Each structure stands twice: as structure tokens, then as C-alpha cells.
Amino acid sequence: MDIKLNKNLHTPYYWQIADQIKRKIITGQLADGSVLPSERKLSSILGVHRNTIIRAYDTLKDADLIESRQGVGYLVSYGSSETEDLSENPRHKVNWSHAIKDEYLDMKETYDDIFVKFTEGNKISMSTGMPPAIYEEDKLGEDLASILNESAALPAYLAPYQGDTNLRQQLLAFLRTKGIKAGLGQLQVLSETNQAMDFLITALVSPGDCVIIEEPVSPDVYRAIQLAGCRYFTLPVDKDGMNCDNIESLIEKHEPKFIYVNSSYQDPTGVIMSMERRKHLLAISEKYRIPIIEEDAASELNYEDGAIPSIKSMDRNDNVIYIYSFSLTFIPGLSLALVVANERLIRSLSYLVSIRIMSINWMTQKLLGKYLADGRYYEKVEKIRKGNRQKRDVLCSYLDRATSIGVRYRKPRGGVYVWCQLPEGLNGMDVAEEATKAGITVVPGEVFYPMHNGGFDHLRLNYSYESTYWLSEGANRLVELLRTMYNRL
């Protein structure tokens, strides 16, 4: 089968493979019933990992272009699903697989799909980046009722486009504790980090533009960039955060619209960007007048270090766009995020709120504002910090028992994730599949690589959500599973 892969394209190999096979099917080069090469054969021909072929074939199956049959393999099934009911003519039906843009049709590879796949059912979660449920339900109910009573005279439960005024005033005080000075006009409240990234990409880049991101990186970040039709170049993350040694050559050649970095206890590696690199990146931004998008959700969860200044706190030229999320420190499921940036950009974000969603969740804004004002938020963060430190140590103590078979990891100094390297010969996707059968959920490392060309031997493990008891149980099951799979090699 004639398939050519372009390494210079910022499109995953599985997409390139699926797209070329799709075109051959639609144009009739591959007739209905044609047998496709096996996963192993095609991966050998193209020189890619077998998982890449599996994903390409899964994409084609989801588009109803091929099917798999036991004992036969993968067959073209284009047009073979016509109904026998003569009252329904397939020629008159919209072909939704072709009507929907490919980048939106191929939803199997989204992080959400993998997250659901590995978290369905009653399992111990070592995958969910969420805070523990430490807010008492009865007290929470009282607070919600109090907010509603205080707002009984309101004609509607809507907040201003830029966010609830009281909440924004409390957020300015919160930001000052992090060394960030801003005015109300420089602050936008949004529902979550993903929404902030989506709106920022909409406001800052056009199809064909280029951006620079770190790698590995949250799938939500690179998917938002891909869906916007942007090109991206990646810089590696090591023990000191994003390595910027080669960034100037990328900037001079490609003129990126922004540089993205997750500076504190990065997702998925858990590392914190060193002060030297923060200053260097800020100097690069100033030299080339390129915005930095600094994402921060975990800086409050520091267990060993004193507070390290954010890049934004050192910004004197309004070059840094700062995103802070409460997803790891507030009530699970009631996340909010804030953006601190130049006033012109904030006005653009507020405009996007007005035309896309009309209003951010009113109740969540009121609740967070109340907890910031009376100090309970800060008290809960301290409790979360202490609990997470203990749970991190529990998880690491179990991983230490598996170092004899080749497990490697760097103990995080904060945040909620451990980036775990598997024993030689084990694949993260395979381990994640087996883990679900053992009643635990983990996230395979390859989903954090935009081209799916790395992280095959890694897992991202979360320790923040479960209780110490269930985390211990889950960690023990994982270590036993790794031993079993290693001994089968």
C-alpha cells in the first residue's frame, strides 16, 4: 500500500495514515471488501509503532470506512452498510463522516476519550487531576442557600462578562499574595483553563500561524492549537522545566505568535521551572516582543520549596499572559480560572464571553468570592497541601518497591503528578489497559506528546484525589501489576 509520511508536517502519523487510506477508499482505489495490511505488517512497512497503526485503523472504523473481522483482519466497508429498508435511501442521507471536519470527527484521540476509557466504573483513580473533597457538604449547602437568599432580589443570576465584581476584587488580593499586581481591567474570569486557552488562541492566532509549546504537554493545549489550524514547535522539558536553549533560532525562523509554558509543577512531569530559566524566558520575550502564556494551577501546592515567583510577577512590560486555575485547590467540579493580561487583550476576552457563552457560572463565582473573603479558601489550601504531601510520600514509597525491575521516577516537590518511567519492554498504553482490569486508572504517557512519538514507556500518576487508604491500595495494585507484566517479558 502506497502511503507516504511527512515528518515535517505537524500532524500525527496516525492522522496522515488514516487520511491517505480514507482518500483511497473514497476515490475507489480501495474497493469495498478490500483487505488492509495487518497492524504489524503496515507498522513494519512504514517504520512506525504498532499503536500508530491501531489508532489510524480505529479512526477509519469510527468513520464507518472499514471494519474488523476475527480471522480476516481489517476490510474496507465503504457503502456496505446500506439499509435493506427500501423506504430509506442511503443516497439521500447526509454522510456525516464526510460532512464533519476531520479534526472534529476524530474524537477518539482526545484526552477526554482516553480519560473516560480509563476511568469508567468504580475504580481507584490515579489519573484524575482533581482536588480531594474536603469541603463539608452540609456547610457547603448552607453557604449556597445563604448566597441565594442574599441575591433573592436579583432579576437574573448573571455576572458581568469580565466576571463577578466582588470575586475579581478578591482575586486581585489573592494575586498580590503571589507577587502579581494588577487592576480590575487586567483581570478576566473564565470557567476553566481550557476555555482560557481556547479564547486566547482565538484572539491571538490565525490558521497557519506558529506557536511554541513545551513537550510533554497537556493534550488539551496541543489539541486547541491543532483545531485552530496552527503550527507548533516543541521544546523539551527536563528536571528544570522547559529547556529554552534553542528557542531563539525557532523564533527567528518561524516568528511564533506566543510561547506557552506550564511553569510550576508541570503537567505531566511534575517539575518546576527554575528561576534562571524563568528569567531567561522573560528576557527572550522582551527581546523579540513575543507574548508568553504562563499556565499555573499548582504553584500553591508546594511541599518542599518556598514560593518561587511566577514569570508574571517579574513582568514589567505587560508581555506575560497569566492563567491561574482553581481546579486543584477548590471544590471538585466547580473550577474557575482567571487570566491576567494587557487591558486590550482582556477586553477581547470579555467580548468572546459575550458572544460565545454570555456569562460565567454565577453561583461558582459567588461561592469562591465568599471563601476568599472569609479566608476559608486559604485554610482549605493549606489542608490540601498537607494532605497531598503525605499522599505523595505514600505513592513514592510504593514506587520505590518497583525500582528493582526498572521503574524510575523523580519525586515531585509539589503539584499532584508523578511522571513514572516503566521497566524496559513495557508500554504505557498496555499497562493502562491492564490497570483498568485491576480496578485502577492511570494515564499513558504518549497522550502528552502531540505527535504521539514519545512517552510510550511512561505513565502519569495522580495522588491528589483519593484518600490515603485508597491511594495505598491503588499503588500496591499497580506495583504488583508491573511486576506481573515485567515477568511475562
C-alpha positions as CSV (number, residue, x, y, z in Angstrom):
1,M,0.0,0.0,0.0
2,D,1.5,3.3,-1.1
3,I,1.4,5.6,2.0
4,K,3.9,8.4,2.4
5,L,4.6,10.0,5.8
6,N,5.8,13.6,6.0
7,K,7.9,14.2,9.1
8,N,7.8,17.9,8.6
9,L,4.0,18.1,9.0
10,H,2.7,19.0,12.5
11,T,0.1,16.3,12.0
12,P,0.3,13.0,13.9
13,Y,1.4,10.0,11.8
14,Y,-1.8,8.1,12.5
15,W,-3.8,11.1,11.1
16,Q,-1.6,11.1,7.9
17,I,-2.1,7.3,7.5
18,A,-5.9,7.4,8.1
19,D,-6.3,10.4,5.8
20,Q,-4.5,8.7,2.9
21,I,-6.3,5.4,3.3
22,K,-9.6,7.4,3.5
23,R,-8.9,9.1,0.2
24,K,-8.1,5.8,-1.5
25,I,-11.4,4.4,-0.2
26,I,-13.5,7.3,-1.3
27,T,-11.9,7.6,-4.8
28,G,-12.4,3.8,-5.3
29,Q,-8.7,2.9,-5.3
30,L,-9.6,0.6,-2.4
31,A,-12.9,-1.2,-3.2
32,D,-15.5,-2.4,-0.8
33,G,-14.3,-5.6,0.8
34,S,-10.6,-5.0,0.2
35,V,-8.4,-6.4,2.9
36,L,-5.9,-3.9,4.5
37,P,-2.5,-4.9,5.8
38,S,-2.3,-6.2,9.3
39,E,-1.2,-3.8,12.1
40,R,2.2,-5.4,12.4
41,K,2.8,-5.5,8.6
42,L,1.9,-1.9,8.0
43,S,3.8,-0.7,11.0
44,S,6.9,-2.5,9.7
45,I,6.4,-1.1,6.2
46,L,6.0,2.5,7.4
47,G,8.6,2.3,10.2
48,V,6.1,3.4,12.9
49,H,4.9,2.0,16.2
50,R,2.1,-0.6,16.0
51,N,0.0,1.7,18.2
52,T,0.1,4.3,15.5
53,I,-1.5,1.9,13.0
54,I,-4.1,0.8,15.6
55,R,-5.1,4.4,16.0
56,A,-5.3,5.0,12.3
57,Y,-7.5,2.0,11.8
58,D,-9.7,3.0,14.8
59,T,-10.1,6.4,13.2
60,L,-11.3,4.8,9.9
61,K,-13.6,2.4,11.8
62,D,-15.2,5.4,13.6
63,A,-15.8,6.9,10.2
64,D,-17.5,3.7,9.0
65,L,-15.0,3.3,6.3
66,I,-13.5,-0.1,7.5
67,E,-14.5,-2.9,9.8
68,S,-12.5,-5.6,11.6
69,R,-13.4,-9.3,11.4
70,Q,-11.8,-12.0,13.5
71,G,-9.6,-14.3,11.4
72,V,-9.6,-11.8,8.5
73,G,-8.4,-8.5,9.8
74,Y,-9.4,-5.1,8.5
75,L,-11.7,-4.8,5.5
76,V,-13.0,-1.8,3.6
77,S,-16.7,-1.4,4.3
78,Y,-17.5,1.8,2.5
79,G,-21.0,1.7,1.2
80,S,-21.6,-1.8,2.6
81,S,-23.9,-0.5,5.5
82,E,-26.8,0.4,3.2
83,T,-30.1,-0.4,4.8
84,E,-32.3,-3.1,3.3
85,D,-35.4,-0.9,4.1
86,L,-36.4,0.4,0.7
87,S,-38.2,3.3,2.3
88,E,-34.8,4.7,3.3
89,N,-32.4,5.6,0.5
90,P,-28.8,5.9,1.7
91,R,-28.1,8.2,-1.3
92,H,-30.4,10.8,0.2
93,K,-28.8,10.8,3.6
94,V,-26.1,13.2,4.8
95,N,-22.8,11.4,5.1
96,W,-21.8,12.9,8.5
97,S,-18.4,11.2,8.5
98,H,-17.5,13.4,5.5
99,A,-19.6,16.5,6.4
100,I,-17.8,17.0,9.7
101,K,-14.2,18.4,9.5
102,D,-11.6,15.7,10.1
103,E,-10.1,17.4,13.1
104,Y,-13.5,17.3,14.9
105,L,-14.6,13.9,13.6
106,D,-11.5,12.2,15.0
107,M,-12.5,12.5,18.6
108,K,-11.2,9.1,19.6
109,E,-7.8,10.6,20.2
110,T,-8.9,13.4,22.6
111,Y,-7.7,13.3,26.2
112,D,-11.3,13.2,27.2
113,D,-11.9,9.9,25.4
114,I,-8.9,8.3,27.0
115,F,-9.8,9.7,30.3
116,V,-13.3,8.2,30.2
117,K,-11.9,4.9,28.9
118,F,-9.6,4.6,31.8
119,T,-11.9,6.0,34.5
120,E,-15.3,4.4,33.8
121,G,-16.8,2.3,36.6
122,N,-15.9,2.1,40.3
123,K,-12.1,2.2,40.1
124,I,-9.3,3.8,42.2
125,S,-8.4,6.9,40.4
126,M,-4.7,7.6,39.9
127,S,-5.5,9.6,36.8
128,T,-7.8,12.4,37.8
129,G,-6.2,15.8,38.3
130,M,-8.7,16.9,40.9
131,P,-8.6,18.1,44.5
132,P,-9.8,15.9,47.4
133,A,-13.3,16.6,48.6
134,I,-12.5,18.5,51.8
135,Y,-15.3,21.0,51.8
136,E,-18.0,19.7,54.1
137,E,-21.3,19.0,52.2
138,D,-23.6,20.3,54.9
139,K,-21.7,23.6,55.3
140,L,-21.5,23.9,51.5
141,G,-25.2,23.6,51.3
142,E,-25.7,26.3,53.9
143,D,-23.4,28.6,52.0
144,L,-25.2,28.1,48.8
145,A,-28.5,28.8,50.4
146,S,-27.1,32.0,52.0
147,I,-25.9,33.2,48.6
148,L,-29.3,32.6,47.1
149,N,-31.0,34.4,50.0
150,E,-28.7,37.4,49.7
151,S,-29.4,37.5,45.9
152,A,-33.2,37.0,46.1
153,A,-33.9,40.4,44.7
154,L,-31.8,40.0,41.6
155,P,-33.7,39.8,38.3
156,A,-31.3,37.1,37.0
157,Y,-28.3,35.1,38.2
158,L,-25.9,36.6,35.7
159,A,-22.4,38.0,36.2
160,P,-20.7,40.7,34.1
161,Y,-18.8,39.4,31.1
162,Q,-15.5,40.1,32.8
163,G,-16.6,38.2,35.9
164,D,-18.4,39.0,39.2
165,T,-17.1,42.3,40.6
166,N,-16.7,41.1,44.2
167,L,-14.9,38.0,43.1
168,R,-12.5,40.0,40.9
169,Q,-11.7,42.3,43.8
170,Q,-10.9,39.2,46.0
171,L,-8.8,37.8,43.1
172,L,-6.7,40.9,43.0
173,A,-5.9,40.4,46.7
174,F,-5.1,36.7,46.0
175,L,-2.8,37.7,43.2
176,R,-0.9,40.1,45.4
177,T,0.0,37.2,47.7
178,K,1.7,35.8,44.6
179,G,3.5,39.0,43.9
180,I,1.3,39.9,40.9
181,K,-0.1,43.5,40.9
182,A,-3.0,44.1,38.5
183,G,-6.1,46.2,38.2
184,L,-9.7,45.2,37.6
185,G,-9.3,46.0,33.9
186,Q,-6.5,43.5,33.6
187,L,-8.4,40.5,35.0
188,Q,-10.8,38.2,33.3
189,V,-12.7,35.3,35.0
190,L,-13.4,32.2,32.9
191,S,-14.8,28.7,33.6
192,E,-11.5,26.8,33.3
193,T,-8.1,26.7,31.8
194,N,-9.2,25.0,28.6
195,Q,-11.7,27.9,28.0
196,A,-8.9,30.4,28.7
197,M,-6.6,28.7,26.2
198,D,-9.4,28.5,23.6
199,F,-10.3,32.1,23.9
200,L,-6.6,33.3,23.9
201,I,-5.9,31.2,20.8
202,T,-8.9,32.7,19.1
203,A,-7.8,36.2,19.9
204,L,-4.1,35.8,19.1
205,V,-3.6,33.4,16.2
206,S,-4.9,32.7,12.8
207,P,-4.8,29.4,10.7
208,G,-1.2,28.8,9.6
209,D,0.4,30.8,12.4
210,C,3.1,29.3,14.5
211,V,3.4,29.0,18.3
212,I,6.0,27.4,20.6
213,I,5.0,24.9,23.3
214,E,6.7,22.6,25.8
215,E,6.8,18.8,25.4
216,P,5.4,16.7,27.0
217,V,2.4,18.8,27.5
218,S,-1.3,18.6,28.4
219,P,-3.3,17.2,25.4
220,D,-5.9,20.0,26.0
221,V,-3.2,22.5,25.0
222,Y,-2.0,21.0,21.8
223,R,-5.4,19.9,20.6
224,A,-6.7,23.5,21.0
225,I,-3.8,24.7,18.9
226,Q,-4.4,21.9,16.3
227,L,-8.1,22.7,16.0
228,A,-7.2,26.4,15.3
229,G,-5.1,25.3,12.3
230,C,-1.9,26.5,13.9
231,R,1.6,25.1,13.5
232,Y,3.6,24.4,16.7
233,F,7.2,23.7,17.6
234,T,8.0,22.0,20.8
235,L,10.8,22.5,23.4
236,P,11.7,19.6,25.7
237,V,11.0,19.6,29.4
238,D,13.8,18.3,31.7
239,K,14.3,18.5,35.5
240,D,14.4,22.3,35.4
241,G,11.4,22.8,33.3
242,M,11.1,23.9,29.6
243,N,14.6,23.9,28.0
244,C,14.9,27.2,26.1
245,D,18.5,26.7,24.7
246,N,17.3,26.5,21.1
247,I,14.3,28.9,21.3
248,E,16.0,31.9,19.6
249,S,16.7,30.0,16.4
250,L,13.0,28.9,16.3
251,I,11.8,32.5,16.9
252,E,14.0,34.0,14.3
253,K,13.0,31.4,11.7
254,H,9.3,30.9,12.4
255,E,8.1,34.1,14.2
256,P,5.8,32.5,16.7
257,K,2.7,34.3,18.0
258,F,3.2,33.2,21.5
259,I,5.3,30.9,23.8
260,Y,3.3,28.6,26.1
261,V,4.8,27.3,29.4
262,N,3.3,25.5,32.4
263,S,5.8,26.9,34.9
264,S,5.0,25.3,38.3
265,Y,4.8,21.5,38.9
266,Q,4.2,20.9,35.2
267,D,1.5,18.6,33.8
268,P,2.5,15.7,33.3
269,T,6.1,15.7,34.6
270,G,5.6,17.5,37.9
271,V,8.8,19.5,37.5
272,I,9.1,23.2,38.4
273,M,10.8,25.7,36.0
274,S,14.0,27.0,37.6
275,M,14.3,30.7,38.4
276,E,17.2,31.0,35.9
277,R,15.0,29.7,33.1
278,R,12.1,31.9,34.1
279,K,14.3,35.0,33.9
280,H,15.8,33.8,30.6
281,L,12.4,33.2,29.0
282,L,11.1,36.6,30.1
283,A,14.3,38.2,28.6
284,I,13.6,36.3,25.3
285,S,10.0,37.6,25.4
286,E,11.2,41.2,25.8
287,K,14.0,40.9,23.2
288,Y,11.6,39.6,20.5
289,R,8.4,41.2,21.8
290,I,6.6,37.8,21.9
291,P,3.8,37.1,24.5
292,I,4.3,34.3,27.0
293,I,1.3,32.3,28.1
294,E,2.1,31.1,31.6
295,E,-0.3,28.5,32.9
296,D,-0.4,27.9,36.6
297,A,-2.7,25.6,38.6
298,A,-0.3,24.0,41.1
299,S,2.0,26.7,42.5
300,E,0.1,26.8,45.7
301,L,0.8,23.1,46.2
302,N,4.5,23.4,47.1
303,Y,5.7,20.8,49.6
304,E,9.5,21.3,49.8
305,D,10.2,24.7,48.3
306,G,9.4,28.2,49.3
307,A,7.2,30.1,46.8
308,I,9.0,30.7,43.5
309,P,8.0,33.9,41.8
310,S,5.9,33.4,38.7
311,I,7.1,34.7,35.4
312,K,4.2,37.2,35.5
313,S,5.3,38.6,38.9
314,M,8.6,39.6,37.2
315,D,6.9,41.0,34.1
316,R,7.4,44.8,33.9
317,N,6.3,45.2,30.2
318,D,2.9,43.5,30.2
319,N,4.3,40.7,28.0
320,V,3.1,37.8,30.1
321,I,-0.5,36.4,29.9
322,Y,-1.0,34.6,33.2
323,I,-3.6,31.8,33.6
324,Y,-4.4,30.6,37.1
325,S,-6.8,27.7,37.7
326,F,-8.6,26.7,40.9
327,S,-9.0,23.2,39.5
328,L,-6.6,21.7,42.0
329,T,-7.5,23.7,45.1
330,F,-11.2,24.3,45.1
331,I,-14.3,22.1,45.1
332,P,-14.1,19.2,42.6
333,G,-16.2,20.0,39.6
334,L,-16.6,23.7,40.5
335,S,-13.5,25.0,38.8
336,L,-12.8,28.6,37.8
337,A,-9.8,30.2,36.1
338,L,-8.5,33.7,35.8
339,V,-6.5,35.5,33.2
340,V,-4.2,38.5,33.9
341,A,-3.1,40.3,30.8
342,N,-2.9,43.6,29.0
343,E,-6.2,45.5,29.2
344,R,-6.7,45.4,25.4
345,L,-6.5,41.6,25.4
346,I,-8.8,41.4,28.4
347,R,-11.4,43.4,26.5
348,S,-11.1,40.9,23.6
349,L,-11.7,38.0,26.0
350,S,-14.7,39.7,27.5
351,Y,-16.1,40.2,24.0
352,L,-15.6,36.5,23.3
353,V,-17.5,35.7,26.6
354,S,-20.4,37.9,25.4
355,I,-20.8,36.2,22.1
356,R,-20.0,32.6,23.0
357,I,-21.3,31.9,26.5
358,M,-23.0,35.1,27.7
359,S,-22.0,34.5,31.3
360,I,-19.6,32.5,33.5
361,N,-21.2,30.3,36.2
362,W,-22.7,32.8,38.6
363,M,-23.0,30.5,41.7
364,T,-19.4,29.2,41.5
365,Q,-18.1,32.8,41.3
366,K,-20.2,33.9,44.3
367,L,-19.0,30.9,46.3
368,L,-15.3,31.3,45.5
369,G,-15.6,35.0,46.3
370,K,-17.2,34.2,49.6
371,Y,-14.4,31.7,50.6
372,L,-11.7,34.1,49.5
373,A,-13.2,36.9,51.5
374,D,-13.6,35.0,54.8
375,G,-10.3,33.2,54.5
376,R,-11.7,29.7,54.2
377,Y,-10.2,29.2,50.8
378,Y,-6.7,29.8,52.2
379,E,-7.4,27.4,55.1
380,K,-8.5,24.7,52.8
381,V,-5.5,25.1,50.5
382,E,-3.2,24.6,53.5
383,K,-5.1,21.4,54.4
384,I,-4.9,20.2,50.8
385,R,-1.2,20.9,50.8
386,K,-0.5,18.9,53.9
387,G,-2.7,16.0,52.7
388,N,-1.1,15.9,49.3
389,R,2.4,15.9,50.7
390,Q,1.5,12.9,52.7
391,K,-0.1,11.1,49.8
392,R,2.8,11.9,47.5
393,D,5.1,10.2,50.0
394,V,2.8,7.2,50.1
395,L,2.8,6.8,46.4
396,C,6.5,7.2,46.1
397,S,7.1,4.6,48.8
398,Y,5.3,2.0,46.7
399,L,7.1,3.0,43.5
400,D,10.4,2.6,45.4
401,R,9.5,-1.1,45.7
402,A,9.4,-1.4,41.9
403,T,12.8,0.2,41.2
404,S,14.4,-3.3,41.2
405,I,12.5,-4.1,38.0
406,G,13.4,-0.8,36.4
407,V,10.7,1.7,37.5
408,R,12.2,5.2,37.5
409,Y,10.7,8.5,38.7
410,R,11.6,11.9,40.1
411,K,9.9,12.7,43.4
412,P,7.9,15.9,42.8
413,R,8.5,18.8,45.1
414,G,4.9,19.9,44.6
415,G,1.8,19.6,42.4
416,V,-0.3,16.5,42.0
417,Y,1.6,14.3,39.4
418,V,4.4,11.7,39.3
419,W,5.9,11.1,35.9
420,C,6.8,7.4,36.1
421,Q,9.1,5.6,33.7
422,L,8.2,2.0,33.2
423,P,10.6,-1.0,33.1
424,E,12.2,-1.7,29.8
425,G,9.8,-3.5,27.5
426,L,6.6,-2.3,29.0
427,N,4.2,0.0,27.1
428,G,2.2,2.7,28.9
429,M,-1.0,2.1,26.9
430,D,-0.8,-1.6,27.6
431,V,-0.2,-1.0,31.3
432,A,-3.2,1.4,31.4
433,E,-5.4,-1.2,29.8
434,E,-4.4,-3.8,32.3
435,A,-4.7,-1.4,35.1
436,T,-8.4,-0.8,34.4
437,K,-8.9,-4.6,34.7
438,A,-7.2,-4.4,38.1
439,G,-9.5,-1.7,39.2
440,I,-7.2,1.3,39.0
441,T,-6.8,4.1,36.5
442,V,-3.6,5.7,35.2
443,V,-2.9,7.8,32.1
444,P,-0.4,6.5,29.4
445,G,2.5,8.9,28.7
446,E,2.1,9.0,24.9
447,V,-1.0,11.2,25.0
448,F,1.2,14.0,26.3
449,Y,3.2,14.1,23.0
450,P,1.4,16.0,20.2
451,M,2.9,13.7,17.5
452,H,2.3,10.6,19.7
453,N,6.0,9.9,19.1
454,G,7.2,9.7,22.7
455,G,6.2,8.8,26.2
456,F,5.5,5.1,25.3
457,D,7.4,4.0,28.4
458,H,5.8,6.4,30.8
459,L,2.7,6.8,33.0
460,R,1.3,9.9,34.6
461,L,0.1,9.1,38.1
462,N,-2.0,11.4,40.2
463,Y,-2.1,11.2,44.0
464,S,-4.3,14.2,45.0
465,Y,-7.9,12.8,44.6
466,E,-8.1,9.5,46.5
467,S,-7.9,9.1,50.3
468,T,-4.6,7.8,51.6
469,Y,-6.2,4.4,52.2
470,W,-7.4,4.0,48.6
471,L,-4.3,5.5,47.1
472,S,-2.2,2.9,49.0
473,E,-4.4,0.2,47.7
474,G,-4.2,1.5,44.2
475,A,-0.4,2.0,44.3
476,N,0.0,-1.6,45.6
477,R,-2.1,-3.0,42.8
478,L,-0.1,-1.0,40.3
479,V,3.2,-2.2,41.5
480,E,2.0,-5.8,41.6
481,L,0.7,-5.4,38.0
482,L,4.0,-4.0,36.8
483,R,5.9,-7.0,38.4
484,T,3.5,-9.4,36.7
485,M,3.8,-7.8,33.3
486,Y,7.6,-7.5,33.6
487,N,7.9,-11.2,34.5
488,R,6.0,-12.1,31.3
489,L,8.6,-10.4,29.1
